[in-house]
Amino acid sequence: MTKDHLLAIDNGTQSVRALIFDLRGNLLAKARVPIEPYYSTAPGLAEQDPNIFWDALCKACRELWRMEGVDRSRIAAAAVTTQRSTMINLDTDGKPLRPAIVWLDQRRTEGLPPVSGLWGAAFAVAGASETVAYLQAEAEWNWIRTHQPEVAKDTHKYLFLSGYLVHRLTGKYVDSVGGQVGYVPFDYQKQAWEASWGWKWQALPIRPELLPDLIPVAGRLGEITPDAAEATGIPAGMPLIAAAADKACEVLGAGCIEPEYGCLSYGTSATINTTHKRYIEIVPLIPPYPAAVPGAYDLELQINRGYWMVNWFKNEFGLREQRIADARGVEPEALFDELVTAVPPGSQGLVLQPYWSPGLRSPGPEARGAIVGFSDVHTRAHLYRAILEGLAYALREGAERTARRSGVRPTQLRVAGGGSQSRAAMQLTADIFGLPVARPHVYEASGLGAAIDAAVGAGLHPDFPAAVAAMTRIRDRFEPDPYVHQVYDDLYRKVYLKMYDRLKPLYQAMRR
């Protein structure tokens, strides 16, 4: 039997998907199991039982095998991609010691001893001490050491969700280089654990043996064990190939392996990514993440809770559209697109700054969301369009900042994620950027990226350029309207870009 199919497992924030692709990038079968993103026992906390992720993975795979036409014997290799920055502590038996701390968690550990010695002096001279302190406070391990020392003491392995799932599938404590996105002592330039003399070991005191061995992207993580095969139905002995985190795989699945192609992700977090061979920090001390291509970097600007705001609007103001969609038996997105097109470009002067949940990258921790320009002509349709426009403005600003640092300006954009299904959002994005915008041929771009990693790792395609050429293509293309772009360009330059500096003193006062 010819082995010409690939299994991609994508553990996102809202669901786990098991996907089968062929060597042309066609999605042959898909099983989706929804998961509760997290539970919270106090404001700002976001945790989940790690078994929820594993059980959903097993269920998704078992559903896949029951589908007509699925032939497990044709699958050559598997790959896993997951949500980023979700951390799990395991004991010596490989059992979780506490709930996973999910990437949406907002806990911080203030008052930690600052990085000292030569590193501390260097950061003080560079004006980076506050940035380092912010990173220390954000690190989940520092919170566990401070508030749950017994858990830290009993931890045998400290893993990202990707490493945990790889362990359940292969029995090994290994993970992909491409999955290391979070607060761990990882050298993002060398794409390896930090050298013993590096400052991150002082900022985040953890024993090196608690961390997994790292395998390069497209390398072999191990094989599916008999126990994992019994639980999932994946054939025992199947090779598991190292992929990358979900955003990096989405960039690869969209075909963006050259810096001239910008990849926008319209998901829970909205991002703009470009792939580079050079290591470039857009913000000092904030590194580019590992790409889903070996030895490459994803330069990323993120709008935390980006398209979360779209869901917020739908929950708070979209009941009418939801009810009409239910009555007609159609998807509500089409009706929300009607809201967008009912309002002229620029929302008649209503401008939104989408910093509902700020971070170091976009921009500082004091930032808040803002909507300016209200008048008596504005309706909820204006507000909805202003949300979409504000997200696109913020991503354009990120693209321009990236271009200044890298010297490469994107000439085309690809958009993935849930928001890419809105034609109105796609056209609006083309008009704000003044660039052609395209959608990948499959919605499951991150799963496709993992499948591309598996195809190259298993030797089914000779290299990444060949795999991308064979497995990715464009479904729809949206061209900018020159007149509309000029309207947006004026608002972007004369209003949007000036909002943050004018409002920053107020944000700082609110923060105090």
N, C-alpha and C positions, 0 to 999 in steps of 0.2 A: 504494500500500500504506500502510495506517495504521501510524504509528510510535507504538506504545503499550506497548512493553516497555523494560526498563532492564537494563543489564549492571552488576553490582557485583562487584568483585574484592577479596577479603579475604585479605590476607597475614598470617596469624596466626603464633603461635609454633610450632605443630605441623604446620601445613599451609597450602596456598594453595587457596582455593575460588573458582571462577568461578560466578556465580549469575545467573539471569534472573528478574526479578520483573515482574508486571504492575502497573497503576496502582491495584489494590486491595490490593497487598501480598502477593499470592499468589506463592509460590515455584514457578516453572514448570519449572526445570531447574537441576541442580547437578552440578558436576564438582569433585572433591577430589583434590589431589595431596599426599601426605605429604612433609614435609621433615624433615631432621635439624635440630633446633633450633640446635645449635652443636657445635663441637669445641673441645677444650681442650688446650693445649700445656703448661699449668702450672696448679697449683691456683688457683681463683678466676677464671681467664680463660675467656671465652666468645666465640668468633669464628666467622664463617662466610664462605665465598666468596660475594660478592654475586651472582655468576652463578647460584647455586643458587636464589635467589629469582626471578630473571628467567626461568630455564628452567622452573621450576615454574609460573609464571604462564602462560607460553606453552603448556605441556602441558595445563594445566587448561582454557584457552580452546579449544584444538584438540579436546579430548575433548568439550567442550560442543557444538561444532558437529556432532559425529557423532551426537548424541542425537536420537531420533525426536521430531518436532514442533517442533524449534528452528528458528526462521526469523530469520536475521540481519537481514534487510531490515526487520523490525519494531522493531528496537532503535533508540531515539531518542537515547540518550546512555549514557555509561559513567562510573563513578566508582571510585576506589581507596581502600581503607582498609587500614592496616597496623598491625602491632605498633609500640609506641612506643619511642623512645629507642635505636634501633639506628642507628649512625652509619657513614657511608661517605665515604672520601676519593677524589676523582677527579682525574685529570691533565687536561692541556689537550685530550686526545682523548676525554675522557669515560670513560676506563678506570680501574678501581679500582687504587689504589696499594698497598693492603694489604687484608687481610680486614676485613669489617665487624665492628665491636665491637657485639655483641648486648646487648640490654637486661639480660640476666641476668649480664653480666660484673661482677665485683667488684673490679677493679683500682682503686687509689687512688694519688694523687700527693701525698705528704706533703712538708712543708718548703717550700712555695711562699711567695714574698713576700706578706705580707698586704695587703689593700686599705688604702691609706694616704690621706693628705690629709684633706679635709673629710669624705669618706665614711667613712674609717677611724675618725675621731674620733666621728662620729655613731653608728656601729655599736658603738663602745666604750661610749658613754653609754647606748645602748639595751640593752646586754648581748647584742648579736647577733653579736659578732665570731666566736664559735665556730661559729655557724650558717653564716656566710659562708665560714669556713675549710673547713667540711665540704663546702659546695657546690663550692668551688675544687678540693678533693681528688677529688671525684667526677667532675669534668668530663673526658670522654674527650680533648678537645682538649689539655688541659693535660698529660695523660700522653703523648700523641703528641709534643707540643713538647719535652717533657723527655727522653723515651726514644728517639724516632725523629725527630730534627730534620730529617733528609733528607726524610722523608715530609711533614712540615709545610711545608718549603720548596717542595716540588714540587706541593703541593695547589693545584688550580685551583678546585675547588668542594668544599665540605664540606656533606654533605646527610644528612638523615634517610632511612631506607629509603623513605618515601613520596616524597621528592623524587627519589631515584634511579629509582624505577619510573616516575614521571611523565616524567623525562628520557628513559628508554628508549622510552616510548610516544609522546611528542610532540616530542622533540628539543630541548626548552626546559629551561632551568635555572629552573624555577618550582616552587612548592609551595603547598599550602593553609595558610592561617593556622591551621586546625584541626589540622594535623599537628605543630605545634611544641610538643612535649612532651619536654623533656630539658634538658641543660646547654648552652645556647646563649644569646647575648646578646639575648634576646627580652623585650619589655615585655609581660607578660601582662595588665596592666590596659588598655593601649591596643591590644593585639593587633597589634603591629608590632615591627620591630626597635628595640632600645633607642636612645634619643637619644644623640648623640655624647658628651655629657657624663656619661652614666650610669655607675654603678659596675661594671656587668657587663663592660664592655670592659676594665677593669683586672683584674677577677677572672679573666677568660677572654680573654687577648689574642689576637684573631683579626682579620684584615683584613676589613672589611665586604664587600668585593667577592668574598670566598670563599663568601658565603651566597647563597641563591637569592632571586629576587623572590617576594613573597608575594601570593597571590590570596585574597580573602575566600571563606568557605564559600559554596557554591552558585554561585560565579563560574566563569568558563570558563578552564581551565588551558591549553587548546590543542586540537589535533585529532590523531587517530591518523595517524602518518606512514606512507608506503608501506612503509618497511622494517619498522616495527612491525606493520603489517597482514600482511605476508608471514610474519612470525615467529609471530603469534598467531592470525591469521584474523579479527581484528576488522576490520570494513570501514574502509578508509582514509577520512579526513575526518570520522569520527565525533567529535563533541565529547566531550572529557574534562572533567567537572565536578568542582570541588573539594569533597571530602568532609572528613572529620576523622579523627583517630586512632581505633583500633578501640574503645577504651572509650567515647569520646564518641559514636561511631556506634551502639554497643550501647544507650546511654542513649536515643538518639533512636528506634532501632528498637523499644525497649520502650514507646515512647509517653510518656516522662517529660520533657516540656518545661516543666512547671510545678513550682515548688519543693515543693508539697505531695506530689509523687510521688517517693519514694525508689527508686533503681534499684540493686539489689544484683547484683554480678557474681560468680558462683561459678566462676572460672576459675583459671589458674595463679597469678595474683594475685587475691585477693578484695577487692572494693571496695564502698563505698557512695557513690553519686553523687546530687547534686541539682542541677538547672539553675536558675540565677538570672540576672536582668538586672543585678544589682549586683555589683561586684568586692568579694569578701570573702576575707580570708586567715584560714583556720581556725587555722593555725600561723604566727606572724610570719615574714615573708620567704619562706614557702612558698606560692606563688600557686595560685589556682584555674586550671584548664586551659581552653583554648578549647573551647566546646561545639560540637556539630555543627549548631547554629543560629547564624546570623551575629550577632555582637555580644553573645552570651550566654556565661556561664561555668559550668563544671562544678565544683562544690565536691566534692572527693573525699578520702576517707580510705581508705588502702590497707593491706591486710595482705599484706606481701610473701610470696610462696610460700604463698598461702592454700590453695587446693584442691590444690596440690602435695602437701600433707600427706596428703590422702585417697589420692592415688596411691602415696605412700610407704607408707601402711598396707597397701594392696592388694598392693604388691610384697613387703613384708616379712612380712605375716601372712595374706594372702588367697589363698594357693595352693589351699586346699581349695575355696573358692567358684569360683575360676577353673576348676578341673578339673571340678567338678560342672556348671558352666555349659556347658563344652565338650561334656560327655557328653550333656547335655539339648538342646544346640543353642539355648540362650537367652542373652540378655545377662547378664553377671555382676552388673550393677547391681541386678537384682531380688533376687538372693541377699544382696547387701550391705545392701539395705533390710531384709531379714529379720533381719540382725544388729542393726540399729538398733531395730527394734520388739520385739526379745527383751529389751530393757533398759528399765527405767522412766525417765521424764523426770528429769533430774538425775544420771543414771548412778550412783545410790546414793552421791552425795557425791564422785565423781571429777571434778575440775575442771581444765581445761586452759587455759593461756594461750598463744596461737598466735604467739609472736614468734620463730619458727625463723630468720627472716632479717629483722632489724629495719631501720628507717630513721628518717628524721627525723619522719615523720608518725605512726608507730605502734610504740612511742613514741620513745625515744631510741636512739642507736647502741649503747648498752651492753646493751640488753635481750636476753634469751634466752627460749627456750621453757621452760615449766614444767608439770608435772602433779602435783597435790597431792591427797591424800585416799585413797591406796591402802589397801585392806584385803583380807582373805582372800576376800571375796565377788566380787572383780573379775576379769573375764575379758577376752579380746581384744574381745568384743562391747562391753563397757563402754568400752574404750579407743576403739573406733571411734566410738561415740556421743559420747564426750567430745570428740573432735576436731571433729565437726560442731557440737556445742554451743559449744565454745570459739571457733570462727570466728564463730558468730552472736552470742555475747556481745561479741566485739571489734568487730563491725560495728555492734551496737547502741550501744556506747560511742562509736563514730565518729559515728553519727547524732545522738546527744545532744549531742556537742561541736559539730557543725555547726548544730544547732538553737539552741544558746546564742549562737553567733556571728551567725547570720542572722536570728534572731527568728521563723523559720518551722519548725514541727514537721511532719514527714511524717505524713500520715494514711493512706496506702496504700503498699504496696511491690510492685515488680515485680522478678522475679529472672530473670537470663539467665546464660549460660555453661553449661559441662558439668555442673556440680553441680545445676543446675535440673531435670535429668531425673530426679532422685531424689525421689519423692513423700514419703519419710520426711524428707529434708532440708527440703523445702518446708514440711511441717507443723511441724516443729521450729522453723523460722525464724518462722512465724506465732506460735507459742506463746511464744517468747523475746521477740519485739518486742511482742506483744500487739496486733498489727495484721493486717488482711487482707493476704494475699500472693497474687500472681497470676503466672502464666507467660505470656509473649507467645505469639501463635498460631504463630510459627515459631521454630525453634531458632536459625536464622542471624540473630540480632538485629542484629549489627554490619553484616552485609551488607545487611540491610533498611534500616538507617540510612543507609548509603551510597547505596542506591537512592532513598531519600526526598530526599537532597541532590540527586541527579541529576534527579529528577522536578521539583523546584522550580527548579533551575538551567536546565532545558530548557523551562520554562514549561508543563509538563504538569499541574501543580497550581499554583494562584495564589499560595499562601503556605504556610508551615510548619504553621499550625494546620489548614488544609484537608487538607494532605498527610498529617499524622498521623491525622486523623479518618478518612481514607479507607483508609490503608495499615496501620494498627496496630489490634490488638484482643487480647482476652484469650482464652487457651485453657482454662486451669484456674484455679480460685480456691480458696484454703485459708483457713479462718476459725480464729482462735485459740480454744483451749479455755480458759475463764476459770480453771478449777481448775489446769490445768497451767501456765498463765501465772503464777499466784501462786507455784507451786513454783519456777519459773525466776527470778521476780523476787526472791525471797528469796535464792537462791544468787548471783544477779548482784550485788545490792546488798551482801550481808553477807560474801561471799567473793571473787567475781571482781574487783570494783572495788578491793578492798584488796590484792590479790596483788602488783601491780607495785610499789607503794610499799614494801611489806614486803620484797620480794625485790631491790629496786634496789641496796642496798649490796652484796649478794652478787654481782649481775651486774657491778658496777663492779670488785669485787675479781677476778673471773674475767677481765675484760677486761684489767686490769693484768698 
